[in-house]
């Protein structure tokens, strides 16, 4: 039984590693391209609009009758 909990305790480490790897591989090309001011403004706008959209989606999931 102890081996089972040992294996289960490893899954959060794998999850964190995979999430950090995905973010790193997605953000590094964007950071390299942000030297151009127009591209940097576009990336900041895309980030803000993505966060706003995520906020609306989460709000709709948590409070479905408020809309």
QUIPEKA-V597809 format. One record per helix or strand. SS is the DSSP state (alpha for helix, beta for strand). FROM is the first residue (numbers start at 1). LEN is the number of residues. If there is no record, write none. Layout:
ss:SS from:FROM len:LEN
ss:SS from:FROM len:LEN
//
This chain:
ss:alpha from:2 len:7
ss:alpha from:11 len:23
ss:alpha from:37 len:26
ss:alpha from:64 len:3
//
